[in-house]
């Protein structure tokens, strides 16, 4: 019987409270908002006043097993009676600071060395929430650095033999990179880049500037923003020009990786970064079939260079997504699908080419980016369709929908009316 119970314990995940371990059998919880319901005479509808998030409670069924189960039971009993809150470590919930409000234990009839326990806890403070968020952001950065190193290493390995054929093969690789880099110059000179650069300006800039995560500079002016954008445009042009002057595969790989990062640094708004970097994630070389050895070397160099160009753009896109702030759960889900597909397709290409290091790094980067977007998207409201019988001013609609007139700019940005005083009769808005 003892061996059977020990095997049973190994099939479940482990948890602990105040450092005392236990085996988790099942768990549940409750979440919601804390509403105070106000009722008024001669009014059919009450007013639910939102007082904030309701306490998060957890219910855990677990057991203790083995010759030390009774000692563990006593330690848990002391932990339940201890003053203040303690740290709960749960296999799926994670680490939380909780108050243990109920602790019960049972010894099974006719079975020794096993104690069943039930616990109810209420989360006190999410002290680790910001740490976890920072850890996700840091994980994206670490995965991006690893991917950049793997991509450059695989590029050097794939082009070592082709570039040994001479300058004509290197010129072919540089030609692909220069053609791709011209898109970066075009992107930084686009109207989207100019509007995104204005996100650092203080004040309400209207519906034409998103500001999804951009850091506002109180001292910034229109002239300083345009001057910085011009300077950054010159840096990007110099980086693109350096693609044509690369002396070997290592120098070319370094120059390729620098181009999209300079584009990302030039745009303050992360949403604008994503918009200008997305076209750079598409790069295909026009390869001419040839049976000659040097023709095959040129084709290999061109294909490998186009692959590295796409990977460099995806690297910067992933970093931009780490700073991007979605406005709704739908925005986060759409970005997860978009970037996840791009990274997955590129990982498949790397696997088909035999680039194991790039494949592993791409999969790790994809996992971190998607987890970060999913975590942030789960905390955001949904998008719903609002319908009215007649056009109304945005301020009136903001007061009707949210009891907050300051939400009018978001409604204007989403509905994009001809004039804010005459909003369309049907438009999309956040659910809360």
C-alpha positions as CSV (number, residue, x, y, z in Angstrom):
1,X,0.0,0.0,0.0
2,X,2.8,2.4,0.9
3,X,4.4,1.9,-2.5
4,X,1.1,2.5,-4.3
5,X,0.5,5.8,-2.4
6,X,4.1,6.9,-3.1
7,X,3.5,6.3,-6.8
8,X,0.2,8.2,-6.6
9,X,2.0,11.2,-5.1
10,X,4.4,11.3,-8.0
11,X,1.5,11.7,-10.4
12,X,0.5,15.1,-8.9
13,X,2.2,18.4,-8.8
14,X,3.8,19.9,-5.6
15,X,2.8,23.0,-3.8
16,X,3.7,24.7,-0.5
17,X,2.5,27.3,2.0
18,X,5.1,29.1,4.2
19,X,7.6,26.6,2.9
20,X,5.7,23.5,4.0
21,X,5.2,21.2,1.0
22,X,2.1,19.3,0.0
23,X,0.8,17.3,-3.0
24,X,-2.0,19.1,-4.9
25,X,-5.0,17.0,-6.0
26,X,-7.4,19.7,-7.1
27,X,-7.9,23.5,-6.8
28,X,-10.3,26.3,-7.6
29,X,-10.8,29.9,-7.0
30,X,-13.1,32.9,-7.4
31,X,-12.5,36.2,-9.2
32,X,-14.6,39.3,-10.0
33,X,-15.3,42.9,-9.1
34,X,-16.4,44.4,-5.9
35,X,-19.7,46.3,-6.6
36,X,-21.8,48.3,-4.2
37,X,-25.4,48.2,-5.4
38,X,-27.3,51.5,-5.0
39,X,-31.1,51.4,-5.2
40,X,-33.2,54.5,-5.7
41,X,-37.0,55.2,-5.3
42,X,-39.0,55.1,-8.6
43,X,-36.0,54.0,-10.5
44,X,-36.1,50.6,-12.2
45,X,-32.4,50.2,-12.7
46,X,-30.0,50.2,-9.8
47,X,-26.5,51.8,-10.0
48,X,-23.7,49.3,-9.4
49,X,-20.7,51.3,-8.1
50,X,-17.4,49.7,-8.9
51,X,-15.3,49.7,-5.8
52,X,-12.4,47.8,-7.3
53,X,-11.3,44.2,-7.8
54,X,-12.9,41.7,-5.5
55,X,-10.6,39.6,-3.3
56,X,-9.1,36.6,-5.1
57,X,-9.7,33.5,-3.2
58,X,-8.3,30.0,-3.7
59,X,-9.5,26.6,-2.6
60,X,-7.0,23.8,-2.6
61,X,-7.4,20.0,-2.0
62,X,-4.1,18.3,-1.3
63,X,-2.6,15.4,0.7
64,X,0.5,14.6,2.7
65,X,2.2,11.2,2.4
66,X,5.0,9.2,3.8
67,X,6.5,8.7,7.2
68,X,6.8,12.4,7.8
69,X,3.2,13.3,6.9
70,X,2.1,13.8,10.5
71,X,5.0,16.2,11.1
72,X,4.1,18.1,7.9
73,X,0.5,18.3,9.1
74,X,1.7,19.8,12.4
75,X,3.9,22.3,10.5
76,X,1.0,23.3,8.3
77,X,-1.2,23.7,11.3
78,X,1.4,26.1,12.8
79,X,1.6,27.9,9.5
80,X,-2.2,28.3,9.5
81,X,-2.1,29.7,13.1
82,X,0.8,32.0,12.4
83,X,0.1,35.8,12.4
84,X,0.0,37.6,9.1
85,X,0.1,36.4,5.5
86,X,2.3,33.8,3.9
87,X,3.6,32.8,0.5
88,X,1.6,30.2,-1.4
89,X,3.4,28.4,-4.2
90,X,1.0,26.6,-6.5
91,X,1.9,24.6,-9.6
92,X,-0.5,26.5,-11.8
93,X,-1.4,29.7,-9.9
94,X,2.3,30.5,-9.2
95,X,3.6,32.4,-6.2
96,X,1.2,34.6,-4.2
97,X,1.1,36.3,-0.9
98,X,-2.1,34.9,0.8
99,X,-3.9,34.8,4.1
100,X,-4.9,31.2,5.0
101,X,-8.5,31.6,6.2
102,X,-9.4,27.9,6.6
103,X,-7.3,24.8,7.1
104,X,-8.7,21.3,7.7
105,X,-7.1,17.9,7.7
106,X,-8.4,14.3,7.7
107,X,-6.8,10.9,8.2
108,X,-8.2,8.2,6.0
109,X,-9.9,5.3,7.7
110,X,-7.7,2.2,7.7
111,X,-4.9,3.9,5.8
112,X,-1.7,5.1,7.5
113,X,0.9,7.6,6.5
114,X,-1.4,9.8,4.4
115,X,-3.3,12.9,5.5
116,X,-5.8,14.7,3.3
117,X,-6.0,18.5,3.7
118,X,-8.2,21.3,2.5
119,X,-7.3,25.0,2.4
120,X,-9.0,28.3,1.6
121,X,-6.8,31.3,1.0
122,X,-7.3,34.9,0.1
123,X,-4.7,36.8,-1.9
124,X,-3.3,39.7,0.2
125,X,-0.9,41.5,-2.1
126,X,0.4,40.6,-5.5
127,X,3.9,41.6,-4.7
128,X,5.3,39.4,-7.4
129,X,3.0,40.7,-10.2
130,X,5.4,43.4,-11.3
131,X,8.3,41.1,-10.9
132,X,6.7,38.5,-13.2
133,X,5.9,41.2,-15.8
134,X,9.4,42.5,-15.7
135,X,10.6,38.9,-16.0
136,X,8.5,38.3,-19.1
137,X,10.0,41.5,-20.7
138,X,13.5,40.5,-19.7
139,X,12.9,37.0,-21.1
140,X,11.9,38.5,-24.5
141,X,15.2,40.4,-24.5
142,X,17.3,37.4,-23.5
143,X,15.6,35.3,-26.2
144,X,16.1,38.0,-28.8
145,X,19.8,38.2,-28.0
146,X,20.1,34.5,-28.3
147,X,18.2,34.4,-31.6
148,X,20.4,37.2,-33.0
149,X,23.6,35.3,-32.1
150,X,22.2,32.1,-33.6
151,X,21.1,33.7,-36.8
152,X,24.4,35.4,-37.4
153,X,26.3,32.1,-36.6
154,X,24.1,30.1,-39.0
155,X,24.6,32.7,-41.7
156,X,28.3,32.5,-41.4
157,X,28.2,28.7,-41.6
158,X,25.9,28.6,-44.6
159,X,27.9,31.2,-46.6
160,X,31.4,30.1,-45.7
161,X,31.9,27.9,-48.8
162,X,29.9,30.2,-51.2
163,X,31.9,33.3,-50.3
164,X,35.2,31.5,-50.8
165,X,34.4,31.6,-54.6
166,X,35.3,35.3,-54.7
167,X,34.0,38.8,-54.8
168,X,31.2,38.2,-57.3
169,X,29.4,35.9,-54.7
170,X,29.9,38.5,-51.9
171,X,28.5,41.2,-54.3
172,X,25.4,39.1,-54.8
173,X,24.8,38.8,-51.1
174,X,25.3,42.5,-50.6
175,X,22.9,43.2,-53.4
176,X,20.1,41.3,-51.7
177,X,20.8,43.1,-48.4
178,X,21.0,46.5,-50.1
179,X,17.7,46.0,-51.8
180,X,16.1,45.0,-48.6
181,X,17.7,47.9,-46.7
182,X,16.2,50.3,-49.2
183,X,12.8,49.4,-47.7
184,X,14.0,50.6,-44.3
185,X,14.9,54.0,-45.8
186,X,11.4,54.2,-47.4
187,X,9.8,53.1,-44.1
188,X,11.4,55.8,-42.0
189,X,10.4,58.5,-44.5
190,X,6.7,57.3,-44.6
191,X,3.9,59.4,-43.1
192,X,3.3,56.6,-40.6
193,X,6.8,57.1,-39.2
194,X,6.3,60.8,-38.9
195,X,3.0,60.5,-37.0
196,X,4.4,57.8,-34.8
197,X,7.4,60.0,-33.9
198,X,4.9,62.6,-32.5
199,X,3.8,60.2,-29.8
200,X,6.5,61.7,-27.4
201,X,4.8,65.1,-27.4
202,X,2.8,66.0,-24.3
203,X,-0.9,66.7,-24.4
204,X,-3.9,65.3,-26.3
205,X,-2.8,64.8,-29.9
206,X,-6.1,63.5,-31.2
207,X,-7.0,60.4,-33.1
208,X,-4.0,60.5,-35.4
209,X,-1.3,59.6,-32.9
210,X,-1.7,56.3,-31.1
211,X,1.0,56.4,-28.4
212,X,0.7,52.7,-27.6
213,X,3.4,52.5,-25.0
214,X,5.5,55.5,-26.1
215,X,7.2,57.5,-23.3
216,X,6.0,61.1,-23.3
217,X,8.8,63.7,-23.1
218,X,7.5,66.9,-21.4
219,X,10.2,69.0,-23.0
220,X,9.6,67.8,-26.5
221,X,8.4,70.1,-29.3
222,X,7.4,69.6,-32.9
223,X,10.7,71.0,-34.0
224,X,12.8,68.8,-31.7
225,X,10.8,65.7,-32.8
226,X,11.3,66.4,-36.5
227,X,15.0,67.2,-35.9
228,X,15.4,63.8,-34.1
229,X,13.6,62.0,-36.9
230,X,15.8,63.6,-39.5
231,X,19.0,62.6,-37.5
232,X,17.7,59.1,-37.1
233,X,16.9,58.9,-40.8
234,X,20.5,59.8,-41.6
235,X,21.7,57.1,-39.3
236,X,19.5,54.5,-41.0
237,X,20.7,55.7,-44.4
238,X,24.3,55.3,-43.3
239,X,23.6,51.7,-42.0
240,X,21.9,50.8,-45.2
241,X,24.9,52.2,-47.2
242,X,27.2,50.1,-45.0
243,X,25.5,46.9,-46.4
244,X,27.1,47.5,-49.8
245,X,30.6,48.0,-48.2
246,X,30.6,44.8,-46.0
247,X,34.0,43.0,-46.5
248,X,32.9,39.5,-45.4
249,X,30.0,37.4,-44.1
250,X,30.5,38.5,-40.5
251,X,30.5,42.2,-41.3
252,X,27.5,41.8,-43.6
253,X,25.5,39.9,-40.9
254,X,26.4,42.6,-38.3
255,X,25.2,45.3,-40.7
256,X,22.0,43.5,-41.5
257,X,21.1,43.1,-37.8
258,X,21.8,46.8,-37.2
259,X,19.3,48.1,-39.9
260,X,16.0,47.2,-38.3
261,X,17.2,48.1,-34.8
262,X,18.1,51.6,-36.0
263,X,14.5,51.8,-37.5
264,X,13.0,50.7,-34.2
265,X,15.1,53.3,-32.3
266,X,14.0,56.1,-34.6
267,X,10.3,55.7,-33.9
268,X,9.0,56.4,-30.3
269,X,5.6,54.8,-30.6
270,X,5.8,50.9,-30.4
271,X,2.7,50.7,-32.6
272,X,4.5,52.8,-35.2
273,X,7.6,50.6,-34.8
274,X,5.6,47.5,-35.6
275,X,4.0,49.2,-38.6
276,X,7.3,50.2,-40.2
277,X,9.1,47.0,-39.4
278,X,6.4,44.6,-40.7
279,X,7.2,45.1,-44.4
280,X,10.9,44.4,-43.6
281,X,9.9,40.9,-42.5
282,X,9.3,39.9,-46.1
283,X,12.4,39.4,-48.2
284,X,12.9,37.0,-51.0
285,X,15.9,36.7,-53.3
286,X,15.5,36.4,-57.1
287,X,17.7,33.3,-57.8
288,X,18.7,32.3,-61.3
289,X,19.1,28.6,-61.8
290,X,22.6,27.6,-62.9
291,X,24.5,24.4,-63.1
292,X,27.9,26.1,-62.7
293,X,29.5,25.9,-59.3
294,X,29.8,29.7,-58.9
295,X,26.1,30.0,-60.0
296,X,25.1,27.7,-57.2
297,X,27.3,29.6,-54.7
298,X,25.6,32.9,-55.7
299,X,22.1,31.3,-55.3
300,X,23.1,30.0,-51.8
301,X,24.5,33.3,-50.7
302,X,21.4,35.2,-52.0
303,X,19.0,32.8,-50.2
304,X,20.9,32.9,-47.0
305,X,21.1,36.7,-47.0
306,X,17.4,37.0,-47.6
307,X,16.7,34.6,-44.7
308,X,18.9,36.7,-42.4
309,X,17.2,39.9,-43.4
310,X,13.8,38.5,-42.5
311,X,15.1,37.2,-39.2
312,X,16.6,40.6,-38.3
313,X,13.3,42.2,-38.9
314,X,11.5,39.6,-36.8
315,X,14.0,40.2,-34.0
316,X,13.2,43.9,-33.9
317,X,9.5,43.2,-34.2
318,X,9.6,41.0,-31.2
319,X,11.4,43.7,-29.2
320,X,8.8,46.2,-30.3
321,X,6.0,44.0,-29.2
322,X,7.5,43.8,-25.7
323,X,7.0,47.6,-25.4
324,X,3.6,47.7,-27.2
325,X,0.5,48.2,-25.1
326,X,-2.6,46.7,-26.7
327,X,-5.8,48.6,-26.0
328,X,-8.1,45.6,-26.0
329,X,-8.0,41.8,-25.7
330,X,-8.8,41.6,-29.4
331,X,-5.8,43.7,-30.3
332,X,-3.5,41.5,-28.2
333,X,-5.0,38.3,-29.8
334,X,-4.6,39.7,-33.3
335,X,-1.0,40.6,-32.6
336,X,-0.4,37.1,-31.2
337,X,-1.7,35.5,-34.4
338,X,0.2,37.9,-36.7
339,X,3.6,37.7,-35.0
340,X,3.2,34.1,-34.0
341,X,2.6,33.1,-37.6
342,X,5.6,35.0,-38.9
343,X,7.9,33.5,-36.3
344,X,6.5,30.0,-36.8
345,X,6.9,30.2,-40.6
346,X,10.5,31.4,-40.2
347,X,11.2,28.6,-37.7
348,X,9.9,26.1,-40.2
349,X,12.2,27.6,-42.9
350,X,15.2,27.4,-40.5
351,X,14.4,23.7,-39.8
352,X,14.1,22.9,-43.5
353,X,17.5,24.5,-44.1
354,X,19.1,22.5,-41.3
355,X,19.8,25.5,-39.1
356,X,19.1,23.9,-35.7
357,X,20.4,26.8,-33.6
358,X,18.2,29.3,-35.3
359,X,15.2,27.0,-35.1
360,X,15.6,26.5,-31.4
361,X,16.1,30.2,-30.8
362,X,13.1,31.2,-32.9
363,X,10.8,28.8,-31.0
364,X,12.1,30.1,-27.7
365,X,11.5,33.7,-28.8
366,X,8.1,32.9,-30.1
367,X,7.1,31.3,-26.8
368,X,8.2,34.3,-24.8
369,X,6.5,36.8,-27.1
370,X,3.2,35.0,-27.2
371,X,3.2,34.4,-23.4
372,X,3.8,38.1,-22.8
373,X,1.0,39.1,-25.2
374,X,-1.4,36.6,-23.7
375,X,-0.7,37.8,-20.2
376,X,-1.4,41.4,-21.0
377,X,-4.4,40.6,-23.2
378,X,-6.1,38.7,-20.4
379,X,-6.2,41.9,-18.3
380,X,-7.8,44.0,-21.0
381,X,-11.5,44.6,-21.9
382,X,-13.2,43.2,-25.0
383,X,-14.4,45.2,-28.0
384,X,-18.2,45.5,-28.4
385,X,-20.4,47.2,-31.0
386,X,-22.4,50.2,-29.8
387,X,-25.6,51.2,-31.6
388,X,-27.6,54.4,-31.2
389,X,-30.7,55.7,-32.9
390,X,-29.2,59.0,-33.8
391,X,-25.7,60.6,-34.0
392,X,-24.5,61.9,-30.6
393,X,-21.5,63.9,-29.5
394,X,-18.5,61.8,-28.3
395,X,-18.6,63.4,-24.8
396,X,-22.2,62.4,-24.4
397,X,-21.5,58.8,-25.5
398,X,-18.5,58.6,-23.1
399,X,-20.7,59.7,-20.3
400,X,-23.4,57.3,-21.2
401,X,-21.1,54.3,-21.7
402,X,-18.5,54.8,-19.0
403,X,-19.8,57.7,-16.8
404,X,-16.4,59.3,-17.7
405,X,-16.1,62.1,-20.2
406,X,-12.4,61.7,-20.5
407,X,-13.0,58.4,-22.4
408,X,-14.2,60.5,-25.4
409,X,-10.8,60.5,-27.3
410,X,-10.7,56.7,-27.3
411,X,-14.3,56.6,-28.8
412,X,-13.2,59.1,-31.4
413,X,-10.1,57.2,-32.3
414,X,-12.1,53.9,-32.8
415,X,-15.1,55.4,-34.6
416,X,-13.1,57.9,-36.7
417,X,-16.1,60.2,-37.3
418,X,-16.2,63.2,-39.6
419,X,-16.7,65.4,-36.6
420,X,-16.7,64.4,-32.9
421,X,-20.0,66.1,-32.4
422,X,-21.7,63.7,-34.8
423,X,-20.6,60.2,-34.0
424,X,-21.8,57.3,-36.2
425,X,-24.9,55.4,-35.0
426,X,-22.9,52.2,-34.9
427,X,-19.3,51.9,-33.8
428,X,-16.9,49.7,-31.8
429,X,-15.9,50.6,-28.3
430,X,-14.3,48.9,-25.2
431,X,-16.6,47.0,-23.0
432,X,-15.3,48.7,-19.9
